[in-house]
């Protein structure tokens, strides 16, 4: 393991062992302080976040974008402070920590017995939403995690999410899709973060007026298994409680090829994501390139930058 990898792993390890022991007000203050320091330094991630916000908030000037990126970094660090502390939260704290709207779309889908796919963008804290589903609703689910480097860091994330009640599959290896399909055919729940493609098979969508790629997996799973496909968006307000919305189902088109159906369904997901992001842009933690115009043409589709979760 390289020195950089050891440092990265050590920092995350310190977060999970130290931050989770802090009183909540102290963790909130620490997160805000770290966010403000990072924002003032204007590193690559902050500049990319601001560039992405420029597409989301049309016509925003430099002052507006600066304010958004500062709020965005505070939201991003709130995610991390919560995530480091989630393993130490009580059952009641998790149950009281999330308040979703239109939950009937999920519960009705589960009651139908054909499985449900929840697709989310990088908004607010999807780990907290997942912990709430397993704790408050008592519904286990399966998700996919990108293989991070170093491997020890990936192992930390898997252990962390499994500790919250999730079944975690590696993104690479080719077997994840089949396992997800089996879980859905058994009437289970699958949750996928789906606003940024990590493969070479992404679907091109119109996203805030420009072309981006998003993963085909959610739409393909719904087509092949008959599961209900539901977009979910999350956001923070001024309270300790995260908010969210379960959007109406994305229907499988009655006609067209599999590729055509997948394109239509993925665009519908992108549109639902865009609605949530436009309403709460500061809670969209996209510190990486997303739109095709920003991608380095020398990189293969789905090439990952450091900083992904």
Backbone bond lengths (Angstrom), bond angles and torsions (degrees), N, CA, C in turn:
res aa  C-N    CA-C-N  psi(-1)  N-CA   C-N-CA  omega(-1)  CA-C   N-CA-C  phi
1 X - - - 1.458 - - 1.525 109.04 -
2 X 1.323 116.68 134.57 1.454 120.62 -179.16 1.519 110.73 -72.60
3 X 1.333 116.01 165.75 1.462 120.64 178.77 1.530 110.36 -62.53
4 X 1.339 116.22 -38.46 1.471 119.31 179.38 1.528 110.72 -65.03
5 X 1.332 116.26 -41.51 1.464 119.78 179.37 1.527 110.78 -64.99
6 X 1.330 116.71 -39.78 1.467 119.97 178.06 1.518 110.80 -63.36
7 X 1.336 116.31 -40.08 1.464 120.26 178.83 1.519 110.48 -64.69
8 X 1.336 116.47 -45.51 1.463 120.33 179.88 1.513 111.28 -59.50
9 X 1.331 115.87 -48.47 1.452 120.27 -179.52 1.527 110.67 -62.93
10 X 1.314 116.13 -40.23 1.461 119.83 -179.59 1.516 112.82 -64.85
11 X 1.330 116.94 -39.01 1.464 120.43 179.64 1.529 111.15 -64.93
12 X 1.333 116.25 -44.95 1.463 118.74 178.03 1.531 110.75 -65.11
13 X 1.328 115.82 -40.87 1.453 118.92 178.11 1.522 111.83 -60.63
14 X 1.339 116.70 -40.76 1.463 120.67 177.81 1.522 110.71 -63.36
15 X 1.341 116.21 -37.43 1.455 119.44 178.24 1.514 111.70 -60.05
16 X 1.337 116.39 -48.44 1.460 119.77 -176.88 1.531 112.52 -72.01
17 X 1.318 118.47 -26.10 1.458 119.31 -178.80 1.531 112.56 -92.55
18 X 1.333 117.74 -28.59 1.462 121.09 -174.09 1.525 112.63 -103.22
19 X 1.336 117.15 -50.83 1.458 120.08 -174.79 1.528 111.21 -63.01
20 X 1.337 117.32 -35.61 1.463 118.70 -177.63 1.523 112.49 -66.29
21 X 1.335 117.00 -15.55 1.468 120.39 179.17 1.528 112.43 -88.89
22 X 1.332 116.70 -10.88 1.454 119.67 -178.21 1.523 111.01 -73.16
23 X 1.333 117.82 148.15 1.462 119.54 168.36 1.535 109.11 -60.87
24 X 1.304 116.07 149.30 1.466 119.04 -174.74 1.531 113.00 -56.71
25 X 1.348 120.71 -44.87 1.471 119.24 178.80 1.532 112.52 -58.86
26 X 1.326 116.44 -36.79 1.462 119.65 179.15 1.524 110.70 -68.07
27 X 1.322 117.57 -39.44 1.460 120.90 177.70 1.517 111.19 -64.55
28 X 1.329 116.77 -38.88 1.464 120.90 178.27 1.522 109.91 -62.88
29 X 1.323 116.80 -46.03 1.474 120.44 179.93 1.526 111.14 -63.84
30 X 1.327 116.39 -41.90 1.459 119.87 179.30 1.522 110.58 -61.93
31 X 1.320 116.97 -45.92 1.456 120.13 179.64 1.515 112.26 -59.57
32 X 1.312 116.48 -43.03 1.469 119.71 -179.86 1.524 111.23 -66.27
33 X 1.320 116.94 -39.41 1.464 120.30 179.39 1.526 111.25 -64.42
34 X 1.325 116.83 -47.37 1.469 120.41 178.68 1.528 110.40 -61.52
35 X 1.333 116.85 -40.86 1.463 120.75 179.59 1.518 111.09 -61.37
36 X 1.318 116.71 -45.00 1.463 120.14 -177.55 1.528 111.77 -67.60
37 X 1.325 116.69 -37.57 1.468 119.26 177.02 1.522 110.23 -64.21
38 X 1.338 117.12 -45.91 1.464 120.45 179.21 1.513 110.98 -62.56
39 X 1.326 117.39 -40.04 1.469 121.16 -179.38 1.533 110.51 -63.92
40 X 1.319 117.17 -42.98 1.465 120.67 -178.89 1.531 111.51 -65.56
41 X 1.312 117.15 -30.42 1.473 119.82 179.80 1.526 112.29 -75.14
42 X 1.315 117.50 -20.29 1.467 123.45 176.29 1.537 111.76 51.14
43 X 1.319 114.76 53.69 1.451 119.73 175.13 1.515 111.89 -72.53
44 X 1.333 116.03 -175.53 1.463 120.78 -174.99 1.526 111.97 -60.71
45 X 1.337 117.10 -39.47 1.452 119.98 -178.89 1.512 112.44 -64.77
46 X 1.340 117.20 -41.81 1.464 121.07 179.24 1.519 110.15 -66.54
47 X 1.325 117.14 -42.02 1.467 119.73 179.57 1.530 110.82 -65.06
48 X 1.327 117.20 -38.41 1.463 120.10 178.32 1.526 110.46 -67.73
49 X 1.325 116.99 -40.50 1.461 120.61 177.28 1.523 110.26 -58.26
50 X 1.319 116.52 -44.63 1.464 121.07 179.69 1.520 111.00 -64.27
51 X 1.314 116.81 -40.90 1.466 121.07 178.04 1.520 110.75 -62.73
52 X 1.323 117.15 -41.03 1.459 120.06 177.98 1.525 111.52 -66.06
53 X 1.323 116.27 -40.79 1.464 119.35 177.52 1.530 111.94 -62.17
54 X 1.324 116.30 -30.67 1.467 119.21 -179.98 1.524 111.23 -61.50
55 X 1.336 117.55 -28.59 1.460 120.43 177.04 1.524 111.40 -81.70
56 X 1.313 115.73 -31.48 1.459 119.65 -177.67 1.526 111.62 -75.11
57 X 1.327 116.24 -39.85 1.464 121.80 -177.80 1.524 107.56 -109.08
58 X 1.300 115.78 88.88 1.465 121.40 -175.30 1.530 110.89 -60.25
59 X 1.319 114.98 133.28 1.454 120.59 176.44 1.514 115.09 80.32
60 X 1.323 117.82 4.72 1.468 120.11 179.85 1.522 110.34 -67.44
61 X 1.307 116.30 131.79 1.454 121.26 178.33 1.513 111.86 -85.71
62 X 1.338 117.26 178.89 1.468 120.92 -177.03 1.523 114.02 -56.65
63 X 1.334 118.04 -41.06 1.461 119.83 -178.69 1.529 111.03 -66.22
64 X 1.316 116.39 -43.39 1.468 120.25 178.81 1.522 110.77 -63.29
65 X 1.330 117.37 -43.01 1.457 120.56 -179.94 1.527 111.33 -66.35
66 X 1.320 116.56 -37.77 1.468 119.92 178.00 1.529 110.22 -63.78
67 X 1.337 116.21 -43.47 1.467 119.66 178.73 1.525 110.81 -64.29
68 X 1.333 116.42 -39.51 1.457 120.06 178.72 1.522 111.41 -65.19
69 X 1.325 117.22 -43.67 1.468 118.98 -178.02 1.518 111.02 -67.68
70 X 1.337 117.55 -32.99 1.464 118.95 175.77 1.527 110.48 -66.33
71 X 1.329 115.94 -46.02 1.469 119.70 176.92 1.527 110.60 -62.78
72 X 1.346 116.20 -36.83 1.452 120.60 179.40 1.515 112.34 -64.51
73 X 1.324 117.30 -40.26 1.460 119.69 178.22 1.533 111.31 -68.64
74 X 1.322 116.66 -35.20 1.465 119.07 176.32 1.534 110.60 -65.50
75 X 1.328 115.99 -40.13 1.461 120.16 177.10 1.524 110.46 -64.82
76 X 1.323 116.14 -42.11 1.468 121.66 -179.95 1.523 110.49 -61.40
77 X 1.319 117.40 -43.78 1.471 120.00 179.28 1.530 111.37 -73.22
78 X 1.335 117.05 -27.26 1.473 117.60 172.27 1.524 109.20 -62.51
79 X 1.338 116.21 -41.61 1.465 119.43 175.74 1.530 110.64 -54.38
80 X 1.327 116.52 -49.28 1.466 119.75 -175.92 1.525 111.68 -67.01
81 X 1.329 117.37 -42.82 1.462 118.89 179.65 1.529 110.89 -62.42
82 X 1.335 116.82 -42.53 1.457 120.10 176.59 1.527 111.16 -63.01
83 X 1.321 115.87 -43.62 1.461 119.25 -176.34 1.519 111.55 -66.32
84 X 1.330 117.47 -40.21 1.458 119.52 176.86 1.533 111.13 -62.97
85 X 1.339 116.88 -30.73 1.456 120.82 -175.01 1.528 113.46 -94.47
86 X 1.318 117.73 -15.89 1.466 120.40 -176.02 1.536 113.76 -52.89
87 X 1.335 119.09 -42.33 1.469 118.28 -179.65 1.525 113.46 -60.25
88 X 1.344 116.94 -21.56 1.468 120.28 -179.35 1.526 112.30 -98.21
89 X 1.327 117.89 -4.68 1.465 120.20 179.24 1.526 110.15 -69.27
90 X 1.307 115.21 145.32 1.459 120.20 175.04 1.530 109.63 -73.53
91 X 1.318 115.38 163.59 1.463 120.04 176.30 1.517 111.08 -56.93
92 X 1.322 116.78 -42.09 1.468 120.23 -178.96 1.522 111.36 -67.89
93 X 1.328 116.65 -37.26 1.483 118.94 179.23 1.512 109.93 -63.47
94 X 1.327 118.50 -40.32 1.463 121.13 177.75 1.524 110.34 -66.27
95 X 1.326 116.80 -44.36 1.468 119.91 -178.89 1.522 111.73 -62.38
96 X 1.337 116.57 -34.38 1.465 120.92 -178.44 1.522 113.04 -89.16
97 X 1.343 117.55 -2.36 1.456 120.38 -171.82 1.507 115.41 -90.07
98 X 1.341 117.66 -3.35 1.469 120.34 -175.82 1.523 108.34 -143.88
99 X 1.345 116.22 137.15 1.465 120.97 -179.14 1.531 109.12 -134.24
100 X 1.348 117.97 88.60 1.467 120.63 -178.22 1.529 112.61 -84.62
101 X 1.315 115.16 149.75 1.457 122.67 174.04 1.528 109.59 -98.07
102 X 1.322 115.38 153.31 1.480 122.68 175.02 1.525 111.94 57.35
103 X 1.309 115.49 41.39 1.462 121.01 -179.60 1.527 111.86 -65.08
104 X 1.320 116.78 -19.23 1.473 119.47 -177.90 1.521 112.42 -60.06
105 X 1.329 117.39 -26.64 1.473 118.68 177.60 1.529 110.37 -60.63
106 X 1.336 116.26 -37.55 1.468 120.84 178.63 1.527 110.97 -75.64
107 X 1.320 117.25 -50.82 1.462 119.54 -175.23 1.529 111.61 -65.77
108 X 1.335 117.14 -37.35 1.468 119.52 176.40 1.525 110.71 -64.09
109 X 1.313 115.81 -39.84 1.458 119.37 179.37 1.517 111.94 -65.52
110 X 1.327 116.73 -41.05 1.461 119.59 178.31 1.531 110.74 -66.44
111 X 1.327 115.81 -38.88 1.467 119.43 179.42 1.528 111.97 -64.61
112 X 1.335 116.96 -27.38 1.463 120.67 -179.68 1.527 111.72 -69.89
113 X 1.331 117.10 -19.94 1.455 121.08 173.59 1.510 116.19 81.15
114 X 1.344 117.88 9.09 1.463 120.52 -179.18 1.525 113.16 -104.62
115 X 1.299 116.49 5.26 1.450 119.97 179.79 1.514 112.68 88.48
116 X 1.334 115.32 159.17 1.460 122.20 179.91 1.525 108.54 -138.44
117 X 1.339 115.60 137.14 1.462 122.36 170.92 1.521 107.67 -108.75
118 X 1.323 117.54 118.84 1.459 122.17 171.99 1.529 108.24 -97.62
119 X 1.332 116.74 126.33 1.463 121.92 179.44 1.520 108.82 -117.12
120 X 1.331 116.42 128.05 1.457 121.81 -174.47 1.520 111.15 -127.75
121 X 1.325 118.20 149.85 1.462 120.94 166.86 1.519 110.66 -88.73
122 X 1.333 117.12 178.02 1.462 121.65 179.48 1.536 109.70 -77.77
123 X 1.314 116.64 63.32 1.458 121.95 179.54 1.525 110.45 -109.81
124 X 1.333 116.54 133.91 1.461 123.47 174.27 1.525 110.61 50.72
125 X 1.338 118.97 -127.36 1.468 121.07 -172.24 1.520 110.56 -128.33
126 X 1.338 115.83 93.62 1.462 120.27 -179.99 1.524 112.08 -71.35
127 X 1.331 118.44 -22.60 1.464 120.15 174.46 1.527 110.45 -65.70
128 X 1.323 116.94 -41.42 1.460 120.63 176.96 1.529 110.29 -64.17
129 X 1.336 116.59 -43.19 1.466 119.35 177.27 1.522 110.64 -59.62
130 X 1.331 116.89 -41.01 1.454 120.42 178.76 1.516 112.24 -65.43
131 X 1.338 116.77 -43.22 1.462 120.19 177.79 1.524 110.89 -62.23
132 X 1.329 116.73 -35.95 1.467 121.17 177.91 1.533 110.68 -65.38
133 X 1.324 116.71 -41.07 1.470 120.47 179.38 1.528 110.51 -62.27
134 X 1.333 117.01 -44.86 1.463 119.16 -178.36 1.523 111.96 -73.66
135 X 1.331 117.37 -28.46 1.467 121.04 -174.90 1.523 112.03 -93.04
136 X 1.326 116.86 -53.43 1.467 120.92 -177.39 1.521 111.80 -74.16
137 X 1.334 116.63 -46.71 1.456 120.30 -177.52 1.523 112.43 -88.49
138 X 1.324 116.84 -18.63 1.461 120.15 -178.27 1.521 112.94 68.60
139 X 1.348 116.94 29.26 1.465 121.78 -178.38 1.532 108.76 -108.30
140 X 1.317 119.05 112.81 1.474 120.14 174.17 1.523 109.86 -71.85
141 X 1.316 116.94 155.40 1.461 118.91 177.59 1.521 110.68 -149.06
142 X 1.317 113.83 166.92 1.461 121.79 -179.35 1.514 108.94 -115.29
143 X 1.315 116.49 139.85 1.460 121.50 177.87 1.521 109.15 -137.88
144 X 1.312 115.77 178.73 1.459 122.35 -177.92 1.520 108.69 -126.16
145 X 1.318 116.93 138.36 1.462 121.87 178.09 1.516 109.95 -121.47
146 X 1.309 115.11 137.09 1.461 120.33 175.39 1.522 109.73 -67.33
147 X 1.322 116.09 141.30 1.470 120.54 177.45 1.519 109.09 -75.20
148 X 1.322 116.37 103.88 1.450 121.83 -179.13 1.521 110.70 -84.63
149 X 1.312 115.00 160.39 1.459 121.28 172.20 1.519 108.10 -116.77
150 X 1.326 117.67 136.58 1.467 127.51 2.65 1.525 112.06 -73.52
151 X 1.311 116.96 166.12 1.453 121.89 -178.61 1.530 111.59 -60.36
152 X 1.320 116.27 -31.11 1.462 119.17 179.21 1.525 111.24 -64.43
153 X 1.339 117.12 -32.94 1.465 120.64 177.44 1.517 110.45 -68.68
154 X 1.337 116.71 -42.03 1.470 120.40 175.05 1.520 109.89 -58.67
155 X 1.323 117.15 -43.50 1.460 120.77 -179.82 1.526 111.10 -61.95
156 X 1.342 116.40 -36.69 1.463 119.63 177.94 1.531 110.65 -62.97
157 X 1.346 116.33 -45.16 1.455 120.09 -179.13 1.524 111.18 -64.44
158 X 1.314 116.77 -41.28 1.466 119.73 178.88 1.525 110.18 -62.69
159 X 1.327 116.79 -47.32 1.467 120.41 -179.73 1.523 110.87 -61.90
160 X 1.324 116.62 -41.21 1.464 121.73 178.68 1.523 111.07 -60.33
161 X 1.330 116.96 -49.56 1.471 119.78 -177.16 1.525 111.61 -72.31
162 X 1.310 117.36 -36.24 1.463 118.67 175.15 1.526 110.79 -63.91
163 X 1.328 116.27 -33.55 1.455 120.31 176.95 1.519 112.86 -65.91
164 X 1.332 116.90 -21.15 1.462 121.95 176.79 1.527 111.99 -90.29
165 X 1.329 116.48 1.80 1.460 120.10 176.35 1.507 115.37 99.78
166 X 1.325 118.31 13.32 1.459 121.65 -178.31 1.529 110.74 -99.25
167 X 1.320 116.43 146.32 1.462 121.11 167.00 1.526 106.35 -91.66
168 X 1.332 117.17 123.61 1.461 121.78 -173.38 1.518 109.94 -114.06
169 X 1.329 116.33 124.68 1.462 122.63 177.13 1.517 109.71 -109.06
170 X 1.336 118.68 145.77 1.471 120.05 175.64 1.516 111.29 -70.95
171 X 1.341 115.34 141.26 1.471 119.78 -179.15 1.511 111.37 -66.64
172 X 1.308 117.07 -37.01 1.462 121.11 -178.35 1.521 110.27 -87.02
173 X 1.305 115.54 164.28 1.446 119.99 174.44 1.508 114.57 110.24
174 X 1.337 118.00 -20.25 1.452 120.88 172.73 1.510 115.91 85.74
175 X 1.342 118.52 -11.98 1.458 119.86 -176.67 1.520 113.40 -93.81
176 X 1.325 117.29 -11.30 1.459 120.31 -174.51 1.526 111.40 -60.91
177 X 1.347 117.44 -43.66 1.466 120.38 -176.07 1.527 110.82 -59.14
178 X 1.336 117.01 -45.10 1.453 120.36 -179.72 1.516 112.47 -62.43
179 X 1.326 116.55 -40.39 1.465 119.90 178.26 1.520 111.12 -66.02
180 X 1.335 116.49 -42.67 1.467 120.26 177.89 1.528 110.44 -59.84
181 X 1.345 116.39 -43.84 1.461 120.32 -179.93 1.527 110.95 -61.59
182 X 1.331 117.16 -40.10 1.469 119.90 178.69 1.525 111.36 -64.59
183 X 1.333 116.68 -41.09 1.460 119.56 178.66 1.531 110.35 -61.60
184 X 1.317 117.16 -40.36 1.460 120.38 -179.39 1.523 111.45 -69.38
185 X 1.322 117.38 -41.49 1.469 119.75 179.01 1.528 111.66 -64.03
186 X 1.333 115.59 -23.10 1.461 120.19 175.49 1.523 111.99 -85.36
187 X 1.331 116.46 5.43 1.461 120.82 179.48 1.503 114.40 85.84
188 X 1.337 117.55 17.71 1.451 121.58 -175.74 1.511 114.26 -87.19
189 X 1.336 114.73 -175.93 1.457 123.78 -178.20 1.522 109.65 -115.15
190 X 1.335 115.92 134.65 1.456 122.81 175.73 1.525 108.29 -123.72
191 X 1.322 117.60 133.22 1.466 122.28 179.49 1.526 108.96 -122.52
192 X 1.340 116.45 128.19 1.466 121.56 -175.22 1.523 110.63 -135.30
193 X 1.327 116.49 129.65 1.468 120.59 169.38 1.520 106.59 -77.86
194 X 1.346 117.70 122.27 1.465 119.58 -162.09 1.517 114.66 -137.73
195 X 1.343 118.36 30.26 1.465 117.83 178.06 1.517 112.79 -103.81
196 X 1.330 117.30 4.72 1.461 119.44 179.71 1.515 109.03 -146.00
197 X 1.315 116.43 123.80 1.460 121.18 -175.47 1.520 111.07 -75.63
198 X 1.318 116.69 134.68 1.462 122.28 177.92 1.522 111.87 -115.32
199 X 1.323 116.95 15.57 1.459 120.16 -178.87 1.514 109.39 -133.24
200 X 1.326 115.61 -178.35 1.456 120.90 177.08 1.521 111.75 -91.79
201 X 1.330 117.57 6.32 1.460 120.53 -175.51 1.522 112.30 -115.92
202 X 1.320 116.78 26.43 1.454 120.55 -178.57 1.518 112.63 -66.09
203 X 1.332 114.75 155.45 1.459 121.94 -179.93 1.529 108.57 -99.41
204 X 1.321 116.52 130.23 1.459 119.47 177.70 1.528 110.13 -75.14
205 X 1.336 115.55 131.95 1.455 121.85 179.95 1.526 109.39 -132.78
206 X 1.313 114.82 157.43 1.461 120.35 170.10 1.519 107.62 -86.18
207 X 1.320 116.01 122.25 1.455 120.82 -174.73 1.521 108.46 -134.88
208 X 1.313 116.59 107.59 1.456 122.22 -175.03 1.529 111.28 55.63
209 X 1.332 116.05 39.09 1.452 121.14 172.57 1.510 115.90 86.92
210 X 1.343 117.67 0.19 1.461 120.53 178.11 1.534 109.12 -134.33
211 X 1.330 114.66 165.61 1.466 119.70 -174.72 1.523 111.51 -86.45
212 X 1.326 114.96 131.39 1.462 122.26 173.53 1.524 107.90 -133.95
213 X 1.320 116.94 169.20 1.469 121.36 174.95 1.525 109.28 -111.54
214 X 1.320 114.88 137.49 1.458 120.97 174.27 1.520 108.80 -130.43
215 X 1.321 117.24 154.37 1.467 119.99 -173.31 1.524 112.54 -67.17
216 X 1.326 115.06 145.05 1.461 121.71 179.62 1.515 112.31 -82.69
217 X 1.334 117.89 -16.25 1.446 122.31 -171.84 1.520 116.31 -51.28
218 X 1.346 119.66 -50.70 1.465 119.06 -178.16 1.525 113.17 -57.32
219 X 1.337 117.26 -45.16 1.462 120.43 -179.53 1.523 111.28 -67.38
220 X 1.330 117.60 -41.02 1.461 120.46 179.90 1.525 111.25 -65.20
221 X 1.320 117.13 -40.08 1.459 120.19 179.14 1.529 110.74 -63.13
222 X 1.323 116.65 -42.61 1.459 119.96 179.26 1.522 111.15 -63.84
223 X 1.338 116.94 -40.58 1.462 119.98 179.38 1.527 111.65 -65.26
224 X 1.316 116.33 -44.83 1.470 120.05 -172.17 1.520 113.54 -77.86
225 X 1.329 117.67 -24.24 1.463 119.74 -174.28 1.519 113.83 -112.94
226 X 1.330 118.25 -15.62 1.457 120.37 -174.72 1.512 113.40 81.24
227 X 1.341 117.85 8.20 1.457 121.71 179.60 1.528 110.76 -69.12
228 X 1.310 115.60 154.60 1.466 121.16 175.93 1.525 108.71 -79.85
229 X 1.330 117.13 132.71 1.463 122.91 179.35 1.526 109.24 -104.55
230 X 1.336 115.67 118.66 1.461 121.24 -175.13 1.522 111.31 -124.76
231 X 1.340 118.64 120.43 1.465 120.12 170.06 1.527 109.87 -73.37
232 X 1.318 116.07 146.09 1.463 121.78 176.69 1.525 108.01 -132.48
233 X 1.320 116.86 135.04 1.461 120.88 173.45 1.520 109.28 -123.38
234 X 1.328 115.58 148.53 1.463 123.05 -174.43 1.518 109.29 -128.23
235 X 1.321 115.90 156.62 1.458 119.14 174.32 1.524 109.89 -161.43
236 X 1.341 114.23 161.88 1.453 121.67 174.52 1.525 109.59 -103.47
237 X 1.334 115.83 152.29 1.453 119.67 165.94 1.528 106.96 -122.79
238 X 1.307 118.23 -156.79 1.465 119.91 -176.49 1.523 113.23 -83.57
239 X 1.321 116.91 2.86 1.457 120.50 -178.81 1.528 110.14 -100.19
240 X 1.332 118.54 171.01 1.468 120.90 175.24 1.527 112.95 -74.07
241 X 1.320 117.49 -5.01 1.460 121.93 -175.59 1.531 110.37 -96.51
242 X 1.337 117.09 125.87 1.458 121.14 175.38 1.532 109.24 -78.04
243 X 1.319 115.96 144.52 1.460 121.72 179.61 1.526 109.35 -107.66
244 X 1.328 115.42 162.91 1.455 119.18 179.46 1.511 111.89 -164.77
245 X 1.306 115.14 167.64 1.460 121.72 177.56 1.516 109.12 -141.60
246 X 1.331 116.36 132.73 1.455 121.97 170.18 1.524 106.81 -95.70
247 X 1.326 116.59 116.47 1.455 121.67 -175.25 1.532 110.61 -80.86
248 X 1.318 117.91 161.52 1.467 120.81 177.68 1.528 111.76 -58.56
249 X 1.329 117.46 156.80 1.467 120.53 -177.13 1.528 113.20 -60.94
250 X 1.319 114.80 145.30 1.467 121.74 169.96 1.529 106.68 -88.54
251 X 1.307 116.43 116.38 1.462 120.97 -175.43 1.524 111.34 -81.99
252 X 1.310 116.09 150.41 1.464 121.80 173.41 1.526 107.80 -80.09
253 X 1.346 119.30 123.97 1.468 120.81 178.77 1.526 111.61 -56.15
254 X 1.310 116.10 146.47 1.464 120.46 -177.91 1.518 112.85 -74.30
255 X 1.328 117.58 -23.05 1.462 120.44 -178.13 1.516 110.31 -135.15
256 X 1.340 114.92 166.19 1.453 120.94 179.20 1.517 111.68 111.70
257 X 1.316 115.57 164.68 1.457 120.62 176.17 1.521 109.52 -74.12
258 X 1.327 115.63 169.88 1.467 118.68 178.13 1.522 110.15 -59.56
259 X 1.324 117.27 -42.27 1.462 120.49 179.72 1.526 111.35 -63.31
260 X 1.329 116.71 -40.88 1.468 120.37 179.69 1.524 111.01 -66.25
261 X 1.323 116.40 -42.43 1.465 119.84 177.74 1.529 110.85 -63.16
262 X 1.332 115.55 -42.17 1.460 119.92 179.85 1.518 111.17 -62.30
263 X 1.323 116.57 -39.98 1.461 120.79 179.07 1.527 111.33 -62.85
264 X 1.332 116.23 -45.82 1.467 120.58 -179.10 1.530 110.56 -63.22
265 X 1.332 116.54 -44.17 1.458 120.41 -177.61 1.525 112.11 -69.04
266 X 1.318 116.97 -38.89 1.464 120.02 179.00 1.514 110.72 -67.88
267 X 1.333 117.04 -35.80 1.461 119.71 175.32 1.529 110.31 -64.48
268 X 1.327 117.72 -38.14 1.463 120.64 177.27 1.527 111.07 -63.00
269 X 1.338 116.54 -39.64 1.464 119.59 174.91 1.526 110.51 -61.95
270 X 1.330 116.09 -46.10 1.466 120.37 -179.64 1.523 111.06 -58.85
271 X 1.328 116.69 -39.53 1.463 120.30 179.73 1.528 111.01 -65.68
272 X 1.343 116.64 -40.79 1.466 119.55 178.04 1.526 110.51 -66.40
273 X 1.334 116.77 -42.52 1.459 120.17 176.75 1.528 110.74 -59.00
274 X 1.327 116.01 -43.95 1.466 120.66 -177.56 1.522 111.12 -61.54
275 X 1.328 116.48 -36.44 1.466 119.77 177.75 1.523 110.81 -61.16
276 X 1.334 116.13 -48.56 1.458 119.70 179.82 1.516 113.10 -66.67
277 X 1.321 117.08 -38.91 1.465 121.01 -179.60 1.520 110.76 -68.55
278 X 1.323 117.54 -41.29 1.465 120.92 179.27 1.524 111.40 -63.43
279 X 1.338 116.19 -34.87 1.465 119.67 179.41 1.522 112.20 -73.63
280 X 1.332 117.29 -29.49 1.465 121.33 -176.05 1.529 109.92 -140.61
281 X 1.326 117.75 62.85 1.476 119.45 -174.03 1.517 113.14 -60.92
282 X 1.326 118.08 -32.44 1.468 119.95 -177.63 1.519 112.82 -66.42
283 X 1.332 117.74 -15.76 1.461 120.38 179.44 1.529 112.87 -97.33
284 X 1.325 117.14 6.11 1.465 121.20 176.78 1.514 107.78 -92.08
285 X 1.310 117.11 110.16 1.462 122.57 -172.88 1.529 110.27 -94.11
286 X 1.300 116.39 63.22 1.458 120.92 -179.61 1.529 108.48 -105.12
287 X 1.324 115.15 90.26 1.460 121.62 -178.56 1.523 111.38 -97.59
288 X 1.339 116.72 15.37 1.461 122.02 -179.84 1.513 110.06 -123.40
289 X 1.333 115.62 168.33 1.459 120.60 174.85 1.521 109.68 -67.04
290 X 1.321 115.92 142.33 1.460 120.74 -179.74 1.518 111.88 -131.10
291 X 1.333 116.93 -48.43 1.463 120.54 -176.16 1.528 110.92 -77.25
292 X 1.327 114.95 146.67 1.462 119.71 -175.21 1.525 111.96 -58.94
293 X 1.322 116.97 -34.17 1.467 119.64 -179.94 1.523 112.38 -62.16
294 X 1.320 116.98 -23.22 1.459 120.73 -177.92 1.516 113.52 -92.76
295 X 1.318 116.29 -15.88 1.457 119.26 -175.81 1.517 111.23 -75.58
296 X 1.310 115.54 143.45 1.453 121.44 176.50 1.529 108.18 -71.82
297 X 1.336 119.39 118.71 1.460 120.01 -177.99 1.520 113.74 -62.19
298 X 1.337 116.66 -16.66 1.466 119.31 178.85 1.519 111.85 -77.49
299 X 1.352 115.69 -13.56 1.458 119.49 -179.49 1.514 109.90 -93.11
300 X 1.302 115.67 147.37 1.467 120.01 176.30 1.509 108.99 -70.10
301 X 1.334 118.14 154.06 1.460 120.33 175.89 1.515 110.00 -55.71
302 X 1.344 113.88 135.44 1.451 118.63 178.70 1.513 114.05 85.84
303 X 1.332 117.92 3.49 1.469 119.06 178.45 1.513 109.01 -59.45
304 X 1.341 116.83 136.23 1.458 121.72 -171.69 1.520 111.35 -99.14
305 X 1.328 114.31 138.97 1.450 119.92 170.45 1.520 108.94 -94.88
306 X 1.303 116.43 157.78 1.455 119.16 175.68 1.524 109.30 -65.26
307 X 1.305 115.31 149.93 1.460 120.16 178.01 1.501 113.01 107.03
308 X 1.333 119.11 -9.75 1.467 120.64 177.09 1.508 110.08 -64.98
309 X 1.332 114.00 153.02 1.458 118.79 173.69 1.492 108.74 -107.11
